[in-house]
């Protein structure tokens, strides 16, 4: 079954989802690594509840000695999603990084589990063509380099769903998967992603079967919905004056946003490993928060700071997407984002209507906008005559270039 010489391990912790891939990996590990003990680890980051139903018993039926389910929902939103939101990160200008931002907390929790269990190695079901293998294994290297990593998809000779189903059948592993899997999906409380099916041809428009969470904008309510968000130091803390925990905030906004069809994107992105892939992502609550934060930034950030924050967003999106969370660079960039966010305080009123998010009111105690400065108080604040000297200096390079060019004629 192995394409290269294997080792013997006493205990392996497997990142487990209960799907066909990881159900196959449990007996495969035992068969190929000296009948090692397999501990399944499940990270609850707010995925669909049915995905977790009965998962512990299923793991044991597959051959695992036990299954550990860790509730990471509040920590995920507070320490990862909301911290990333402060930076304004959007991968390739569109993607709110719903899958990528979940990987570091899952990897960290899995490493903690492996160390607590005294495991020799961890294993994952990420393929050799995707980004997740890099994200998981880079995290392990940074957090516990003494642990070996087993990536079955890179070394076994199973190549299709038919072969995986046959393997499960031959090893008496219960599996409800079927031969035909139209879509590949990944979900957490921030988003759900969909790949495969008609999306494999970029000329095909996504059908309504692609979208899982959100109402079609055409079928969304004909009446707009408005609500108020309170923002403190770059974090959304209250909805209509009611304080909510980070997890409850994102899930509540998901429900409101999904009803109005907001947060849908259809993107063909550049994977870290070099190829392009197409996915449809639904991030209703995250999209609302993103717009709310940017609205307060418009009020409180001066021009140079805003430009810097925009550069930070691009760099941070690359860092998250490329699996470099557990690096010194991430600490430095978040320290900068936290400093900028000290002034990002205020309230916004959001209007949702048929797929659109509009900030219709915004206010901040730190606002740099003052209508009096724009129109009155010339003697004390702004003298229009000063503009002449400013413009002359501002355009000096162009002036010198023109003078030199004229002298050469």
Secondary structure, DSSP 8 states (H G I E B T S, - for coil): -BSS-----SEEEEE--SSHHHHHHHHHHHHHTTS-EEEEEEEESS--HHHHTTHHHHHHHTT-SEEEEEE-HHHHIIIIIHHHHHHT--BTTTB--TTHHHHHHHHHHHHHHHHHHT-SEEEE---TTSSHHHHHHHHHHHH-TTSEEEEHHHHB---SHHHHHHHHHHTT------S---EEEEE-SS-EEEEEGGGGSTTS---TTT-SSS--GGGS-SS-EEEEEEEETTEEEEETTEE--HHHHHHHHHHHHHHTT-SEEEEEEE-TTS-EEEEEEE-HHHHHHHHHHHHHHHHH--HHHHHHHHHHHHHHHHHHHTT--SSHHHHHHHHHHHHHHTT--EEEEEEEETTEEEEEEEE-TT----HHHHHS-TTTT--TTHHHHHHHHHTHHHHHHHHHHHHT-
